[in-house]
Amino acid sequence: MQYTHHKFTPNTLAAEISDTTLGSDFSNNNNQFAHEVGIYIGDDFKINDRFTLYLGVRNSYFVQVGPFTRYIKDDLHQNTIDEIRYKDNQPVAFYWDVEPRASFKVSLTENSSIKASYMRNSQYIHLASISATTLPIDLWVACSDVVKPQKGSQYALGYFQNLFNDKFEGSIEVYYKTLKNQIEYMDGALPGDDISDNADNYFIFGKGYSYGVEFFFKKRVGLFTGWIGYTWSKTDKIFDDIDNGNPFPAKYDRRHDLSVTATYQITERLTASAVFVYATGNTTTLPVASYMIDGDYVNVYGKRNSYRMPAYHRLDLSLTWDMKTKKNWKSSLNFSIYNVYNHKNPYFIYVYNTGNVKDGTYKTVAKQLSIIPILPAITWNFKF
């Protein structure tokens, strides 16, 4: 069993780049309080030497309680026309769901097997992302009388193989997942619009789906060990209020995701390791045109998440020296280099206007900000 008491503070933030201001000051005090309960049971069943079954079920409950103020907006979501105030511990919204999960494993030989699984989950906390900015200002949003629990059903099928007396192992797995009650900010919404308001007044709702294939290969024993993992995936969302209901990629949709880890035991006390990661960049929405109205420049944005940021990749190296062990004392020194080739990975992209129309110098410029360049470090680990 599990119980969680939630307190959400949906504050916003402000950032200023040159003459461009993004967001607003921290001043939203309309906190949300909620209770969440989960009851879970599951067990493994060995049918015979080749067949194993797992069955489980989870019941989940979520209730939002006061104090809370619901601001009622007009049809254009511009003006507040009424308020509903809830007292301390007064129920605002209540949800519950049954979440079954099942999997089975069939051993084909002593070294190979097939696994299949089904899982249904309900999540009472959403991550709301504004596609018009790549700033890390995602907002965790609780379910309410407006926001319903997001639900996911995932199906997976995989083949697993051990090789050369279990020195190596490999697998390939495919999956498909349906997503319900997804949230997105409506077109034109910006950070700070929810000041003295409810953040969910600026959400629209839809569905989505995700599918992909995962490859994994690992060397388990020997002086040289390591593993390679690669995932090809696609995650799209469908909202009636966005692009006439046509699918568009989710912000964190990643077509390629690669991880490579290698460790070499140089001596009994000296170990070298390397880690390489590569991931397709996140999606975002950038301006495709601009015009002037009443002396101000106004950007026209392209389709939702139609631009993809540059890929993220880096190489890390490290060397670990296990120092001599004394009674009740163990220690090691680690020398590491993060982002060895100093790749400028994108942190966020911002857009600003420069020049003027009269002399033909006006243009819209997009610039990328990167953080954490090559970074050496020394770490002393000890146990006693």
N, C-alpha and C positions, 0 to 999 in steps of 0.2 A: 504494500500500500504506500501511497505517496500523497503528501499534502504540501501545497505551496501557497503562500500569501503574497500577492503581487501588489506593487505600487508603481504605477507608470507616471512619469513626469514628461509629457510630450513637449519639451522645450525645443525651440529652434535656435539657430546660430546666425551670426553675421560675419561676412567676410568682405574685404574690400581689395580690389585689384586695380591699380591705377585709378581711373575715375568711375569704375564699375563697382556697384554694391550688390552683393548677393545675400539674401536672407534678412533676418531681423534680429533684434536683441532678444536675450533670454527674458521673456516676460509672460509666458503662458503658465498660469497657475491652476488650470483646470485639470488637476491630477485625476487618475483613475485607480480604483482599488478593486481587487478581485480575489476570489478563492478558487483554487483548482485542486481537484482530487482525482487520483488514479488508482484503480484496483486491478491487479494483473495476476494471472495464473497461467502456467504453461508447463509442458513436460515432454520428454523424449520417449518414444516407444520403439523398441527394437523388435521388429516383426520377425526377422530371421537374420541369418548371417549376411545377407545381401541388401536387405531393405530396412531403412530407419525412417521413422516418421516423427515430426515435431508438430504439436498443436498448442495453440495458446489463444487467449482472448484477454482484452483489456477494456474495462469500462472507465470512461473519463467524464468528469463533471466540471463545469466552469460557471461561476456566477459573478457578475459584476455588481458591486454594491456602492452606495453613496458614502460620503458626500460627493455629489456629481451634479453638474448643470448641463442639460441638453439645450443647445441653441437651435431653434427652428429657423431655417432659411427660406427665402422666397424661391420661386421657380428658377431664377437666374443665379442663385447661390451668391447673391451680392449683399443682401440686407437681412438682418436678424428681425424676424417678425414676432417671435414669441420665445419663452423660456420655460423649461420644466426643471424644477429643483428637487433633488432627491436627498433625503436626510441620511445621517450616519447609519450604515449597515442596511439601508433600505434597498431591496433588490432592484436592479436596473435591467438586467438581462440574464437569462439562464439557458445553458446548453448542456447536452450530454450526448454520448455516442458509444456504440459498441464497436470495438476495433479487433477483428479476428486476424490471426496470422497463422500460416501453415507452411511447412516445407517437408520435402522428402529427399532422401538420398538413396540411389541405387548403385551398389558396387558392381562394376562390370568385371573387374579383375582385382587382384590384390593391390594394384597400383593405379587404378583408374576408377572414376565414378562420375555419375551424372546427378546434379542437384537442381531442384526446381522449388520455387517458393512463391507465395502470395502474401501480401501484407496490406492492410488497410489502416490508415492513420488519420486522426483528427488533430489539428493544431490550433490552439486558441490565441496564438500570438502571430501577427503578420509582420513582414518586413516591407515597408512602403518605400519605394525608390522614385526619386524625381528624375525622369529621363532627360530633361533639358539641361542638366548639369552633371558633370562627372565628379563633383566634390563628394567626399565621403559623408554625406548628410542623410543617410537612410534613417528611417524612423521606425522604431518598434511600436506596433499598435496592437492593443488588446481588442478582443471581441467586445461588442457593445450591442445596443439595440439596433444599430445600423450595420455593423460589421459582423458577418456570420463566420463560423469556424471554417478554416480551409481544410479540405479533405483530399487525401491522396490514396490511390490504389495502385500498387506496384506488382508487376509480374516479372519473374526472372527465371532464366534457364541457363545452366552452366555445365561445362565439361572440365574435369580436374584430373591431372595426370602427374604421378611421381615417376622419376626416371633414375636409372643407374643407382639402384639400392638406396633410394630416397635422398640422394645427394642433390638432386634438382627437383623442382616442382613447377608446374605450369598450369594455367587455366585460361579459359575463354568463357565469357558470360555475356548474355544479352538481356536487356530489360526494357520494359515499357511501363510508363506511369501516367495516369490520368490525374488532373488537378482541378478541383472545384473551388468556388468561392475565392478566387484570386482578386487582389486589389491593385489598383494603379491610381496615380493622381490624374485628375481630369486635365484636359488640354488647357494650358494657360495658367495652371496652378503653380505657385512658387513657394519656396520656404518663407515662412513668416505670414502667409495668408491666414494661418489659424490662430493668430494672436487674438486673445479674448474670444475664442471660438473653439469648436471641436474639430480636431484634425480630420475625423472621418467625414465631415461635411464636404470635403474636397476629393473624395474617393469615388471611383467608378468600379464596377464589379464584372468579373468575367470568369473564364476557365482557361485551362491550358493542358499541355501534354509534353512528355519528355520521353526520349528513347535513345538507346545507344548500345555500344559494345565495349567490353573491357577485356584487355589482355594483361596477363601477369606471368612473369617468369622469375624464379628465384634459385640461387645457388646457396645451399644451406650450410655446408661444411667445407673445411679446408682452410688454408691460409688466406685464400681470396674468396670472399663472400659478397653477396649483394643481390639486388633485385631490380627489375625493370617493370614499370607499370604504365600502360597507355590506355586512354579512354577516348573514344570518338562518341560524341553525344550531340543532341539537338533538343532545345527546349523552346517551345513557342507558346504564346498566349493568344487568346481570342476574346475580344471585347466588342460588343455591339456598338459602343460609342467611340471606338478608335478605328480609323481607316475602313469604315463600312463593314466591320466584322471580319476583315481579312486577318490571317495569322501574322504576328510579328514576333521577333526574337525577344526573349526575356533579357533583362539587363545583365544577368550573370550567365547567360548562355555561352558555353565554351565548346567550340567544335573539337579542339584538340587539347589534351591534357597529358603531359608526359613527365614521369619522374624516374630518375636513375640514381641508384645508391650503390656505392662500392666501398668495401673495406678490405685492407690488406694488413695482415699481421707480420710486420717486418721482423721483430724479435718477440721474445716472450713478454717484454714490457713496453714495446713501442708499436703503435698502431696508426696507420694512415687511412684516411677516408675521404670520399668525395661525394657530393650531391649535386645533381643537375636537374633543374625543373624548367618546363616550358608549358605555357598555357596561352590559348587564344585570348585576345583582349576582350574586355567587356564592351557591351554595346551602349550607345548613347544617342541623343538627338541633337543635331547641330543646325545652325541657320543655313539656309540655302539661298536666301535673298534678303534684301532690306529695303525700306522706303522711309520717306520723311513725312511726318504729319505734325502740324503745328510747331515746326521747328525741332522736333525730336526724331531721332532715328529709331525705327521699329524693325526688329528682325522677324523674318518669316522662317519658321522651322520646317524641316523635312518630315518624312514619315517617322513614326515612333520607333526609336532604336534602329534607325537605318544606317548609322555610322558605327564602325567598329574601331576601338582604340588599338594601338600597336600591341603586338604580343608581349607577354611578360616572360622573361627567361633570365637565368643566372646560374653561375657555378660557384659552389662553396667547397673549400678544401680545409682539412684539419689534420693535426698530428697530436696524438695523445701519448703521454709518457706516464706509465704507472710507476710511482715511486716505491721505494722499499717499504714493505709492510712491517709495522711495529705492533706490539701487543695492543689490541683494541683500537688500532689506528690504521686507516687506509687513506691514501691520497693520490691524486694524479694531476698533472699539468696538461692543459689543452691549448695548443696554438692553432688558431683558425683565421681564415680569410673569407669574408662574406663578399659575394659578387666580385669574383677574382678579376674578370675582364672589364669591370666598371661599366656595365651596361646601364644606360639611363632608362630604367623601366618607368612607364607612365604612372603617375599618381593621380593626376586629374588634368583635364584640358579646359582652358577657359577662353572665352571669346570676347573681343572688345573691338570697338570701332575707332578708326583713326582718320585724320585728314578731313577734308570738306568737299562738298559737291561742286562748289563754284569753280575751284581751280583744278578739278578733276583728280584730286588726291585721295578722295574718300575710298576706304576699303575696310572690309571686315577681316580681322586677323584672329586665327586660332593658335594658341600656344600651349605647349605641354610642360607641366611641372613634374620633375622627378626628385625623389628623395632616396636616401641611403645608398651612396655610391660604394666603392670598394672600402671595406671596413675590416682591418685586422683586429684581433682580440686575443687576450691571454686569460685563461680561466683556471683557477685552482679549486679543485673539488676534494673534499675530505669527509671522511666518516669516522665517527668514534662512538 
